[in-house]
Amino acid sequence: MNKPATREEKDRQIRREARATFILFAICFVWHVGWAFGLSGTGIRVAGLPLWWLLSTPGVFVVAVIGVVYLLKKVFVDMDFEEGGADNDR
């Protein structure tokens, strides 16, 4: 993807990145709460730990890491926020 050049393109990219980050947060929240409440009454255990805990707590970490890697590769763009370049330091 090309780097945004105009102020409007930069603003659009910033909103896109913020929206994608919020969507990842929502996915992680639903994953964590869904597995925790969905399996909490089953009593299933794996290696002495409740299945709901294994899927909700370490599972959400894995989902978050995969999501962040995706965001970094496909959504985020490295761009300069300075409008005037190096002359605009003051």
Buried (B, 14 or more C-beta within 10 A) or exposed (E): EEEBEEEEBBEEBBEBBEEBBEEBEEBBEEBBEBBBEEBEEEEEEEEEEBBBBBBBEEBBEEBBEEBEEEBEEEBBBEEEEEEEEEEEEE
